[in-house]
Amino acid sequence: MKDARGREPQRRHEHVRREVEVNESDTERAGSERDKVMASALRILSTRSCSEGELRNRLIARRWPDAEVVEICIKRLKELGYVNDDRFAHSYASYRINLKPLGRAKLERELAIKKVPRKSIEAALDLVFGEVAEDTLIDKAIIRHIRTHGRPADRAAAKRMFDHLARRGFGYDLIIKKLRALKAEIEENDER
């Protein structure tokens, strides 16, 4: 028997049963989606560690339909200790300083690009530069530059060295102080 619109009449609780089935399939889909996001995040973290912001951007770039699931996944990874911005910032800064002598400003820019929060950047850099003084690092950078390019013979060569050290992230005052000391050393050696 059909109603006025030409549809079959529904049984009394049939619509409730359909809603429950739909809700169950939504939770199964959400659970499945959460598992996929978690697996993807663990794959990303297994290749190399990254900051919370960087992980979030990489997961969202994979076009997961629900950003809330990504946030739940990141929260769980933080609870498990797989994502820790403070630890990441410290290990990254230590690694970069051991690889090449860099200044505080360059490391600060690199960590900001990696979406590390400002508070974590400051704490990590204070720790790293507490272990190794920036004076020591700039001396190493100057020695490396002199080894490959020679001592600055004229004003243009000194400017190139200044620019090189500035790109490495050392402060202008520190660079000027070191270059003046180098100039005095060169003049002293020339007088002998």
C-alpha positions as a printed Julia matrix, in Angstrom:
192×3 Matrix{Float64}:
   0.0    0.0    0.0
   1.39   3.37  -0.98
   0.73   6.77   0.51
  -0.27   9.91  -1.36
   3.3   10.58  -2.48
   3.67   7.1   -3.89
   6.04   5.79  -1.19
   5.79   2.68   0.87
   4.75   3.43   4.46
   7.57   2.98   6.98
   7.26   0.66   9.86
   7.15   2.26  13.23
  10.86   2.11  14.36
  12.54   1.49  11.03
  13.89   5.04  10.75
  15.51   4.76  14.21
  17.25   1.52  13.18
  18.62   3.2   10.04
  19.97   6.15  12.09
  21.72   3.77  14.5
  23.28   1.89  11.57
  24.44   5.18  10.06
  25.93   6.33  13.39
  27.74   2.99  13.85
  29.2    3.21  10.36
  30.32   6.82  11.1
  32.17   5.72  14.25
  33.74   2.78  12.41
  34.81   5.13   9.62
  36.17   7.64  12.16
  38.08   4.89  13.97
  39.46   3.63  10.69
  40.4    7.16   9.64
  42.08   7.78  12.99
  44.12   4.59  12.55
  45.18   5.68   9.07
  46.22   9.13  10.3
  48.13   7.58  13.21
  49.9    5.14  10.88
  50.79   7.98   8.53
  52.13  10.08  11.42
  54.23   7.2   12.71
  55.62   6.65   9.22
  56.61  10.32   9.04
  58.21  10.19  12.48
  60.04   6.95  11.71
  62.03   8.6    8.91
  63.09  11.6   11.05
  61.8   13.52  14.02
  59.87  16.7   13.46
  58.07  19.38  15.42
  54.39  19.34  16.21
  53.62  22.09  13.69
  55.65  20.41  10.97
  53.88  17.08  11.58
  50.5   18.81  11.52
  51.29  20.48   8.2
  52.51  17.24   6.65
  49.42  15.32   7.77
  47.05  18.03   6.57
  48.93  18.16   3.26
  47.94  14.51   2.78
  44.38  15.81   2.59
  42.82  14.03   5.54
  39.19  15.13   5.47
  38.89  15.87   9.18
  41.41  18.18  10.87
  39.99  17.14  14.24
  41.27  13.59  13.69
  44.73  14.99  12.95
  44.64  16.97  16.22
  43.53  13.89  18.18
  46.37  11.91  16.64
  48.97  14.59  17.47
  47.66  14.84  21.04
  48.05  11.07  21.45
  51.58  11.15  20.0
  52.49  13.9   22.47
  51.15  11.77  25.32
  53.26   8.85  24.13
  56.33  11.09  23.87
  56.83  10.75  20.12
  56.26  14.47  19.54
  58.1   16.86  21.86
  59.0   20.32  20.56
  61.48  21.08  23.36
  63.44  17.89  22.77
  63.27  18.33  18.99
  64.53  21.94  19.14
  67.45  21.02  21.4
  68.55  18.01  19.36
  68.21  19.91  16.06
  70.22  22.89  17.32
  72.93  20.64  18.79
  73.19  18.68  15.56
  73.42  21.79  13.38
  76.11  23.37  15.58
  78.18  20.2   15.54
  77.81  20.0   11.77
  78.77  23.62  11.0
  79.5   26.61  13.21
  76.29  28.65  13.16
  75.09  31.67  15.07
  72.04  32.02  17.23
  70.03  34.02  14.67
  70.39  31.4   11.92
  69.35  28.56  14.23
  66.42  30.63  15.45
  65.25  31.15  11.85
  65.65  27.46  10.98
  63.65  26.34  14.01
  60.93  28.91  13.28
  60.67  27.53   9.73
  60.19  24.09  11.28
  57.18  25.46  13.21
  58.73  25.18  16.66
  57.09  27.49  19.23
  59.1   30.58  20.25
  59.34  29.45  23.89
  60.88  26.11  22.89
  63.31  27.84  20.51
  64.57  30.19  23.22
  64.97  27.38  25.76
  66.83  25.14  23.3
  69.17  27.9   22.13
  69.93  28.93  25.7
  70.9   25.32  26.46
  72.96  24.84  23.32
  74.8   28.16  23.55
  75.33  27.5   27.26
  77.29  24.38  26.25
  79.22  26.03  23.39
  79.94  29.75  23.39
  79.12  31.72  20.26
  82.65  33.19  20.38
  84.07  29.7   19.93
  81.74  29.0   17.02
  82.58  32.21  15.18
  86.29  31.49  15.63
  85.76  28.09  14.0
  83.81  29.7   11.16
  86.56  32.27  10.59
  89.25  29.57  10.55
  87.25  27.53   8.02
  86.72  30.58   5.83
  90.41  31.52   5.94
  91.4   27.95   5.12
  89.33  28.0    1.9
  89.54  31.67   0.88
  92.69  32.95   2.6
  93.05  35.93   4.92
  91.2   39.05   3.81
  93.75  41.16   1.97
  91.58  44.16   1.23
  88.35  45.81   2.23
  86.31  43.81  -0.32
  87.62  40.48   1.04
  86.82  41.6    4.59
  83.3   42.53   3.43
  82.86  39.08   1.86
  83.93  37.45   5.14
  81.58  39.73   7.07
  78.69  38.76   4.78
  79.57  35.06   5.1
  79.52  35.24   8.89
  76.28  37.24   8.88
  74.63  34.57   6.69
  75.8   32.01   9.24
  73.71  33.84  11.84
  76.33  35.53  13.96
  75.56  38.94  15.45
  76.93  42.04  13.76
  78.7   43.31  16.88
  80.45  39.98  17.37
  81.5   39.82  13.7
  82.91  43.35  13.79
  84.81  42.6   17.01
  86.33  39.42  15.54
  87.21  41.02  12.2
  88.9   43.96  13.94
  90.92  41.5   16.02
  91.82  39.59  12.85
  92.86  42.84  11.13
  95.05  43.79  14.1
  96.62  40.31  14.03
  97.31  40.57  10.29
  98.89  44.04  10.7
 101.01  42.77  13.6
 102.24  39.84  11.5
 103.01  42.17   8.57
 105.17  44.39  10.8
 107.38  41.46  11.8
